[in-house]
Amino acid sequence: MKIPSGHYPIHQALALRALTALPIAVLLIYLSGSLKAIKGSTRTVLPRSMLTVICNLTYYLALAALPRCVTRKACA
């Protein structure tokens, strides 16, 4: 995610990450047998999802702001 977050806006980098993870999630759901394997109430899922979005945004914004190399030795 370091390379895409440095070249693309944060929403595009996160969309790229989501599009990469989506086929894996669909495959796991298919192999489990049905959507009944995914259980949860919106009361607990919604706040957790919002917290995940906030954490992802802050993490990837910070990651994009960090330099790739701090010293010349680290770059070699």
Secondary structure, 3 states (H helix, E strand, C coil): CHHHHHHCCHHHHHHHHHHHHHHHHHHHHHHHCCHHHCCCCHHHHHHHHHHHHHHHHHHHHHHHHCCCCCCHHHHC
